[in-house]
């Protein structure tokens, strides 16, 4: 008599479904697991036997054989404890339905929550819609929002066994307790708790204007200025004014947190990643084997902000490796035995000094750098890299002037533009539009075509450069509530372009 309960194992940055098959045979009492199970699964024998005894379900004096199918796929993870124990407890009973089970067992039969289960469940939700899944009760808050699955939660092996034999009504899914707006029937979540506020940035009106345009369309930009002029202040405040997040986007972010071995939680705040310039290439790009993937900073910034402070001090090979994710919104890590692809639709923010000592633009301090040092410093960023940057601002040394817009006021403007984009039918932000989408949504007034030709002839703009200007102009037009892109919008967008 053979029973089967399904589970899953990590494979690259996804998962593979595993059928856990169990049967009892006549013979000397033994407990055997086959199917390329690693040490964490082989050790499950001891945890399962102790948990079954605690539940007063002793294994019969027979040969207990378990097979993890497909047998040629290496498996790992202590979350296989629960399906193994359930098969041991069922013994002569036959399962009538298809079930999935995940959870590590304590010696007393309690089920322990594991955050690493999250990306596995997302893959099951895609491959087996409507699947019935038993999970540890400790993960109810994290797992409940996952769509397309019928979830049951248990705190012990005994409770899981009762669910398997007589399924109760599925739990009522908990809604996310965040503020939200609804557009075309879909909810988007946000928060108005600003740890850092733009009202604290005095003056720097041009830089704050660029930050607002960037947040509206997720446009990449670089700030240049003397030390202490407020570059990092602006970058850190960007997170609070970004567009709201859908449930699917939050789930994506939580999955990446799990792949990056971070503590996971739902948040309406988009990710903000700020690696140090001494970070290794692997920590920025991520690493991969045939069975396991570790997300790097670029992947963890997906749907949020990737901030490089002291930009030219990063290694040149790291800066050049940014070109693919900035252009294609995806990153492919190729190794001999594996090929992993991450989505990288993030807003890139860079901050740099005008020279190594930082005083080149200062009116009160003398620059100590030689010409060749300045040239070497600036040449760290290649022309192809600059071509992928939407906007560039040279900030003033003085930080005096009006307070300007607060973060709450800027967030309101961003939300208005976000609503315009969604009602227009856009799936992507203005800064992430494809060539086809640019032609569809970036509609120019007739007088703009001649202006673009003049820009190309006089300044030698690349095709990519022209498209970047159109996308920035689209966000400026949305801020002004204009259906079409006007000449003034193009001129302002061109003014932010580094030539």
Secondary structure, DSSP 8 states (H G I E B T S, - for coil): -EEEEEEEEEETTEEEEEEEEEEEESSS-EEEEESSB-HHHHTHHHHHHHHHHHTT----SSEEEEEEESTTS-B--GGGHHHHHHHHHHTT----S-EEE--EE-TTSBEE--GGGHHHHHHHHHHSTTEEEEEEGGGHHHHTT-TTEEEEEESBHHHHHHHHHS-----------SEEEEETTEEEEE----SS-GGGS-S-HHHHHHHHHHHHHT--EEEE-STTSSHHHHHHHHGGGS--B-HHHHHHHHHHHHHTT------SS--EE---TT--HHHHHEEE-SS-EEE-HHHHTTTSEEEESSGGGS-HHHHHHHHHHHHHSEEEEE-SS-EEEEE---EEEEEE-SSSSS-TT-SSS-----HHHHHHHHTTS-HHHHTT--EEEE--S---S-----HHHHHHHHHHHHHHHHHTT-SS-GGG--HHHHHHH--B-THHHHHHHHHHHHH---HHHHHHHHHHHHHHHHHTT-SSB-HHHHHHHHHTS--
